[in-house]
């Protein structure tokens, strides 16, 4: 078999990006649902699961090592194996008396492994494919990352909910679920081992960017108006970053505590299927309109689309409707707006990263993006317990105003992102 035949992106792009997306959604989102069902307080959930963002915040600091030592393929295979072992560890310690501390330790290992897997997988994608192939397969790559979200936030949560009902024991249900997830990631690792081509040779390494990383890092902060841009990046999702941590606990909490008292299966179905479909649809529409008209026309409508639907959570908390339909409707509207609004955010990050070192600068920009999610998320549980769900959702809406006001201070070409005529 020829080298070209072995490098078949149709075979390796889907499982590679499925393996990239599943650990992230498990660590950041599904862990919140799991800990809520195991009796952990909202304040602890918000604080400690938000801290799990940290590896994605600081991953630009160790990304050069992935370039300097060994091949990208060896890196992501090793990290995927470590991820499988980490989730196995979570499943094994859940039945113990110290499950919260021990499972968080395994989630920390998984977080660093997942962030490193992201670096290696994305680097491999750029190395293994020619420029025209990269453009062609970007849709397939994004699709399977979305499939990973549905699988993690939907199917796995629904499965855990089924086991909760079957055994009447939440600990046993989530322990079995995590062990099953471990086996699934191990299977994906084997598939990636068999399908990804050996396209890297040590003698062909190009390490120039890694070896001058300090200079590249400093040059990012020398960009014009970079500090205004960074403030905007940190504020863009100030409200959403808190909502995302408390939305699932709100749906699961008892009605006496201000929640909607939905089942785990209902939450998995709402967020992991209808929510992800709405999120994807919003992102697609956002990309189309920016490509048609440019970022300048859509920046303000998109940041509003991301934040205004959050007010509907206040209405849910105020009226506490018994039917899951209303919760599902609000989640779909919020996720549709989030996907639409996030498209502008990602285009702005690409604009901020423009220049000779755009790969490293994009990693730095996304690190600040993750930082803007981590810090507000850490306090979200404390704010919710202090204000109650009604007051918390009002606060989430108010937290959006600084980012909205910042729009008039940031600078970028009005037609940035607009498709150029041939």
N, C-alpha and C positions, 0 to 999 in steps of 0.2 A: 504493500500500500504506500502510495506517495505521501510526502510530507503535506501537500496541499489537501489531499483527501482526508488525512487525519485531522486537519484543522477545519472542522465543520461547525461553525458558530451555532447552527440550528440545534446541534446536540448539546453544546456546553453553556451557551448563554442562559437558557431558561433555568437549569438547576443551580448555576453559579449565583444568579441573582435571587433565586428562591432562598438559597442558603444565606444570602446577605440580609434579606429582609426579615425572615422569621425570627432570628435571635433579637433583633432590635425591637420589634413589636412586643415580644414576650417580656423583655427586660423593662421596657419603658411603660407599656400599657397593661399587659395581661397581669403583671406582678401586682398592680394596683387592685385589680378585681380579686386576685387570689388572696392577698393580705386582708382585704375587706371581709371576705367570706370566712377567714380564719380568725376574725375578731380583733384585728389591729385597729387602733384609733386613727382617725383621719389625719391628725397632726403628725403622727409618726409615719403614716403612709406618704403624705405630701413631702415631708422632709427627706426621708431616706430613699424613696424611689426617685426623687428629683436629683439626689446626689449621684445616682447611677448614670446621669448624663455626663458626668465629668470626663470620662475617657474620650467621648466625642468632642468635648470642648478642647482638650489638650492634645488630641491626636496629631496636630501639625508638628508638635515638639519631637515626636519619635518617628514620624513618617520617613525621615532620611535613612533610618536604620533598615527599613524594608527595602530601600534601594541599594544600600551598601552591602548587606549580608544576605547571601543565598538568592534564590529566585522567587518571584512573586508566587509562582505555583506552589512551591514548597511552603511558603509562608501561609497562604490561605488554607492549604490542606492541614497544616499543623494547627492553625487556629480553629478550624472547623472541628477537628478531633477534640481539641480542648473545650470547645463549646458543648459538644456531646457529653463529655465527662462532667462539665459544670452543671448542666441541667439534671444529669443523673444524681449528682450530689444534692441538688435542691430537693429532688424527689425523695432521697433517702433520709434527709434530716427533718423533713416536715413532721413526722410522727414524734419527734423528740421534744422535751420540755423547753429546750433553748432554740426552737425552730426559727424564730425571727432573726436572731443574730447570725446563726449558722447559714441559713438560706441567703441572707443578705451577703455574707462572705462569698458564697458561690456565685451569686448574681454579680458581685464586683469582678470576680475572675472572668465571668462570661462577658461583662461589659468591655473590659480591656481586650479580650479575645475578639469580640464582635467589631470593635472599632478598628483593630488591626486587620481583621479580615476584610473590612470595607476598603482600607487603603490598598491592600494587596490585590483584591478582586478588581477594583477600578483600574489599578495600574496594569494588571494583566490584560484587561479589556482593551486598553489603549495600545498595549504592546503587541497583542496577538492579531489585531485587526488593522487593516489599512484604513485610511481616512474615509474613503467612500463606504466601506463596510461599517465603520463606527456610526456614521449617520444612518445607514440603512437599519442597523440592529438596535438603535437607541429606543425605538418603539417597543421592540420585543423585550428589551432589558427593563423598561419601565413597567410594562404589562406584568411581568413575572414578579417584580417588586411589589406591585399591587396585589397579585395573587398571594404573595407571602403575607400581606396585611390581612387579607380575608381569611387565610388559613390560621394565622396566629390569633387574631382578634375575634374571629368568628368561629371556625370549626373547632379549634381547641377549647375555647370557652364553652361552646355548646356541649362538647363532649364531657368537660368537667361538670357542667350543670346536670347532665344526664346521670353521671356517677354520683353526684350529691343526692339526687332523688333515689337512685337505686340502693345506695348503701346507708343513706341517712347520716353520713359521716363526711363532713367537708374536708377534714384532714386526709382521710383515706382517698377521697376522690381526687384531690389535687396532687397527692403523692403519686398515684397511678398515672395521672395526666402528665406530670413532669418526666416520669420514667419513660413513658411512651414518646414524648417529645425528644428525649435523649436518643432513643432508638431511631426516630425519624431523621434527626440531624446526622446521625452516624451513617444511615443509608444514603443520604444526600452527599456526604463526604466521599463515600465509595463511588457514587455516580460521577462526582467531579474528578476523582482520581482516574477513572476510566475514560472520561470524555474530553477533558482538557488536554490540548496538545503541548508537547515540550518545545516551545518556541524560543526559550531563553538559553543563552550560553554565557557563561561567566566572562569569557573574553570579549563579548559584545556589549557588556554593560556600559551604559552611559551614565556616569555618576556626577556630571558637572553640576547639576542643580543641587544635589545632595551635599556636595563638597563646598558649595558656596551658600549654604542654607542661611547662615547668619546674615549675609549681605542681602539675600532675598527677603528674609524676615524684616529687616530694617527698612528695605525699600517700600514695603507695604505701607508703613506708617509715614512715609514721606510723600504719599499721594496727596494731591490737592483736595482740600476739604475732607480729609479722611476722618477727622474726629467728629465732624457733624454726621458723616455717613455711619460711623460706628454707634453713635447715640441713637440714630434712627433704626439701625439693625437691632439694637438692644430693646427698643421701645415698640417695634412693629407688632410684636405678639405678646405684649405685656399682659393683656387681659386673657387672651387665649391660653397662654402658658399656665395660668392658674386654673382656668376652666377645665383643661384637659385632665388635670389630676383629680378634680373633685366631681366630675360629671358622672363617672361610674359609681363611686360611693353614694352619690345622691340618688341614682336610680335604684341602688340596692338597699339603701337604708330603710328602716321601718318608718311608717307614716307618723308614728309618735315622735320620731326624731327629725321629722321634716322631709323625709325621703319619699320615694314612690313605691318602695317595697316590691320591685320586680324580681323575677327569678334570675339566676345566673344565665340560664338558657336564653331568656328573653333579651338580656343585655348583650349576649354574644350574637344573637340574631340581628338585633337593631344596629349595633355598632359594626359588627364584623361582616355584614352582608349589605344591608340597605345603606348604612353609613359609608362604607368603602366605595360602593357604586356611585353614591352622590359625590363623594370626595373626588373620585376619578373623573366624573363627568364635569365637575366644576373646573378641575385642572385643565381638561381638554379644551373647554370653552374659553378659559382664560388665555391659553396659549394661542388659540385661533385669533382672538380679537387683538391681542398684542401684535401678532404677526401681521395683521391687517392694518392696524392704525398706529402702532407704536406705543411705547410705555407711557409717554407723557399724557395721553388722553385718558388712560385707564388707571393710573396710580391711585388717585383719590377714590373713584368708584370701587376699586378692588380692596383698599384698606377698610372702606366702609362695609363692603360685603363680608369681610372677614370678621368684623366686630359687631355690627348691628344685630345679627341673628342671636347673639348671646343673651339679649333681653328676653327671649322666649323662655330661657331657663328660669328666669325670675317668675314668669307667669306660671310655669309648671310648679314651682315651689309654692306659689301663692294659692293656686287652686287645687293642687294635688289630685289631678284626675285619676280615676281608678283604672281606666282603660289604658293598656300599653300603646294603643294607637297614637295617642297624643304625644307620648314620649318619643315614639318612633318618628312622628312627623317633625318634631322639633330637631331631633338629631339629624335627620335628612337635610332640613333647611340649613342648619348650622354647618354641616359638613360640606354641603354644596357651596355655601359662601366661603368656607375656609379654603376649599380647593381652588375656587375662583380667585380669591384674594392672595393666596400663596404664590400663584403664578407671577404676579407683579413682584413679590418679594424675591423670588429666585432670579428673575431677570435683573433686578437691581443688584443682587449679589454678583452676578456675572459681570455687570457693568463695573462695579467696584474692583473686580479682579482683573480687568483688562490690562494688558501689557506683556512684556517679554516673559514674565514669571507667573503667568496666569494660573498655572496648575497649583503652585504653592500658595499663591495669594487667595485662590478660591478655597483652599483648605483652611487658611487662616480666617477668611470671612465666615465660612460655615462653622468654625470653632466659636466665633463670637455669636453666631446665631444660636448654637447650642447653649452657650452661656446665658443668653437672654431667655432661654427656656428653663434652665436649671435653677437660677436664683429665685425667680418668682414662684416656681413650683415648690421650692423648699418651704416657703412660708404659707402656701395656700391652705394647708390643713389647719394651721393655727388660726388664720383669718376666718376660715369657715366655722370653726368651733367657737370663735369669739362672736361672730355676727349672726350665726345660723345660716341656713341655706338661702333664705330670702335676701338677707343683707349681703351675703357673699356674692350672689349673682348681680346685685346692684353695683357692688364694688368692682366686679369684673367688667361691667359696662363702662364705669367711670375710668378704669385703668386704661381704656383704649384711647382716651382723649389726647394724652401727650404724643403718642405716635401719629395720630391724625394731624395734630397741629404742626408736627415736624415736616410734613410733606412739602410745605411751602419754602422750607429752608434748604432742602437737598437739591443738588444740581445734577442733571443728566440730559443728554440730547432728547428733545421732545419725541422724535421718531425712532428712538433706540428700540431695537428688536423688530422693527417693521421690515417685512420682506422686501428686498430690493428687486425692482423690475429688471428683467433681463435686457 
